[in-house]
Amino acid sequence: MLPADLKAVVSGGASGLGLAVAERIVAEGGRVALLDVQDEAGRQAAAALGSHALFVHCDVTDEAGVDGAVRAAHAALGGLNLAVNCAGIVGAGKLLGRDGPMAGEFFARVVAINLTGTLHVDKAAAQLMQANTPGADGERGLLIHTASVAAYEGQIGQIAYAATKAGVIGMVLPIARELARYGIRAMAIAPGIFATPMVAGMTPELQASLGAQVPFPSRLGRPAEYAELVLAIVRNPMLNGTTIRLDGAIRMQPK
Ligand SMILES: NC(=O)c1ccc[n+]([C@@H]2O[C@H](COP(=O)([O-])OP(=O)(O)OC[C@H]3O[C@@H](n4cnc5c(N)ncnc54)[C@H](O)[C@@H]3O)[C@@H](O)[C@H]2O)c1
């Protein structure tokens, strides 16, 4: 797909990695809808991006709401050929925490946002994409999941987060296999540690120490580098059904 032809929905598009993706899509001449629960930040971000961007309120845990938001985006953009799932929460908690064993409700909430939320966006987008006029190679669309290196090296306290990120990785191949007949690809990106508001809550010392753990380049990732990989996946139709680590070779330690 050509970046200038992109008509994209980006969940979690009001902040961090999702916002960087939206910025890049607009810079390439494409169009984008930011889907997020943060109304004020989302509206401001879309306004700053100009006429090729809009904000649509969307809670990814709300199945019908996601369908409505993706349909609204499709109508406003005049089509849809890319869905980037960036909505997510950290959800830190231990199996045997200070206040007792992990509550099932807590685990379910992290799953609802990070994992089931991704499914909701994928199916709403794919349903519309299947009717697209095929482009080069018969391509009709692309779904991208945001996993994490925690899917492979979850740290102490990342049980729920790591489970959901492994889940979005596990979904990619069966989705790619199923949607191949429509020319719709599915991919996942597993970022290491990126300088976004999600990480900004940590102390500067912790951020510096995390950056120092990255072999090369020895720093936190930049959201624009995440967006760069999204664009590379867009451009290269052979990338399908797999997960790419984007992590400067970091392998997270137990804690
Ligand atoms: N920053 C990192 O180091 C890092 C590393 C690995 C993976 N990730 C993943 O990247 C994705 C983006 O994270 P980020 O660092 O940009 O964080 P961020 O907090 O800046 O952005 C996440 C966005 O998701 C939105 N969101 C949360 N719950 C939502 C819901 N129910 N419905 C819709 N939107 C919702 C938030 O409002 C926010 O705008 C997440 O899935 C995160 O797990 C981040």
The ligand as an SDF file (V2000), in Angstrom:
LIG
                    3D

 44 48  0  0  0  0  0  0  0  0999 V2000
    5.7600    2.9280   25.8320 N   0  0  0  0  0  0  0  0  0  0  0  0
    6.3260    1.7480   25.8760 C   0  0  0  0  0  0  0  0  0  0  0  0
    7.4720    1.5860   26.3450 O   0  0  0  0  0  0  0  0  0  0  0  0
    5.6080    0.5360   25.3560 C   0  0  0  0  0  0  0  0  0  0  0  0
    6.3310   -0.6540   25.2550 C   0  0  0  0  0  0  0  0  0  0  0  0
    5.7110   -1.7810   24.7710 C   0  0  0  0  0  0  0  0  0  0  0  0
    4.3840   -1.7220   24.3930 C   0  0  0  0  0  0  0  0  0  0  0  0
    3.7090   -0.5670   24.5070 N   0  0  0  0  0  0  0  0  0  0  0  0
    2.2920   -0.5810   24.1040 C   0  0  0  0  0  0  0  0  0  0  0  0
    2.0820    0.4390   23.1580 O   0  0  0  0  0  0  0  0  0  0  0  0
    0.7230    0.8690   23.2130 C   0  0  0  0  0  0  0  0  0  0  0  0
    0.7090    2.3850   23.3220 C   0  0  0  0  0  0  0  0  0  0  0  0
    1.2990    2.7440   24.5480 O   0  0  0  0  0  0  0  0  0  0  0  0
    1.9070    4.1950   24.8240 P   0  0  0  0  0  0  0  0  0  0  0  0
    3.2170    4.0040   25.4360 O   0  0  0  0  0  0  0  0  0  0  0  0
    1.7380    5.0380   23.6200 O   0  0  0  0  0  0  0  0  0  0  0  0
    0.9240    4.6420   26.0150 O   0  0  0  0  0  0  0  0  0  0  0  0
    0.0030    5.9080   26.2060 P   0  0  0  0  0  0  0  0  0  0  0  0
   -0.5620    5.7600   27.5690 O   0  0  0  0  0  0  0  0  0  0  0  0
    0.7100    7.1490   25.8100 O   0  0  0  0  0  0  0  0  0  0  0  0
   -1.1610    5.6570   25.1290 O   0  0  0  0  0  0  0  0  0  0  0  0
   -2.1540    4.6920   25.2980 C   0  0  0  0  0  0  0  0  0  0  0  0
   -3.4590    5.2730   24.8160 C   0  0  0  0  0  0  0  0  0  0  0  0
   -4.4590    4.2620   24.9370 O   0  0  0  0  0  0  0  0  0  0  0  0
   -5.6390    4.8970   25.3530 C   0  0  0  0  0  0  0  0  0  0  0  0
   -6.5520    3.9510   25.9720 N   0  0  0  0  0  0  0  0  0  0  0  0
   -6.4380    3.3450   27.1820 C   0  0  0  0  0  0  0  0  0  0  0  0
   -7.5210    2.6000   27.4250 N   0  0  0  0  0  0  0  0  0  0  0  0
   -8.3380    2.7370   26.3410 C   0  0  0  0  0  0  0  0  0  0  0  0
   -9.6190    2.2170   25.9990 C   0  0  0  0  0  0  0  0  0  0  0  0
  -10.2900    1.4140   26.8300 N   0  0  0  0  0  0  0  0  0  0  0  0
  -10.1540    2.5480   24.8020 N   0  0  0  0  0  0  0  0  0  0  0  0
   -9.4870    3.3800   23.9690 C   0  0  0  0  0  0  0  0  0  0  0  0
   -8.2830    3.9110   24.2390 N   0  0  0  0  0  0  0  0  0  0  0  0
   -7.7240    3.5900   25.4230 C   0  0  0  0  0  0  0  0  0  0  0  0
   -5.1720    5.9650   26.3480 C   0  0  0  0  0  0  0  0  0  0  0  0
   -6.1650    6.9360   26.5700 O   0  0  0  0  0  0  0  0  0  0  0  0
   -3.9330    6.4890   25.6650 C   0  0  0  0  0  0  0  0  0  0  0  0
   -4.2380    7.5790   24.8340 O   0  0  0  0  0  0  0  0  0  0  0  0
    0.1110    0.1490   24.4210 C   0  0  0  0  0  0  0  0  0  0  0  0
   -0.6000   -0.9850   23.9590 O   0  0  0  0  0  0  0  0  0  0  0  0
    1.3120   -0.2940   25.2230 C   0  0  0  0  0  0  0  0  0  0  0  0
    1.0460   -1.4410   25.9910 O   0  0  0  0  0  0  0  0  0  0  0  0
    4.2810    0.5790   24.9910 C   0  0  0  0  0  0  0  0  0  0  0  0
  1  2  1  0
  2  3  2  0
  2  4  1  0
  4  5  1  0
  4 44  2  0
  5  6  2  0
  6  7  1  0
  7  8  2  0
  8  9  1  0
  8 44  1  0
  9 10  1  0
  9 42  1  0
 10 11  1  0
 11 12  1  0
 11 40  1  0
 12 13  1  0
 13 14  1  0
 14 15  2  0
 14 16  1  0
 14 17  1  0
 17 18  1  0
 18 19  2  0
 18 20  1  0
 18 21  1  0
 21 22  1  0
 22 23  1  0
 23 24  1  0
 23 38  1  0
 24 25  1  0
 25 26  1  0
 25 36  1  0
 26 27  1  0
 26 35  1  0
 27 28  2  0
 28 29  1  0
 29 30  1  0
 29 35  2  0
 30 31  1  0
 30 32  2  0
 32 33  1  0
 33 34  2  0
 34 35  1  0
 36 37  1  0
 36 38  1  0
 38 39  1  0
 40 41  1  0
 40 42  1  0
 42 43  1  0
M  CHG  2   8   1  16  -1
M  END
$$$$
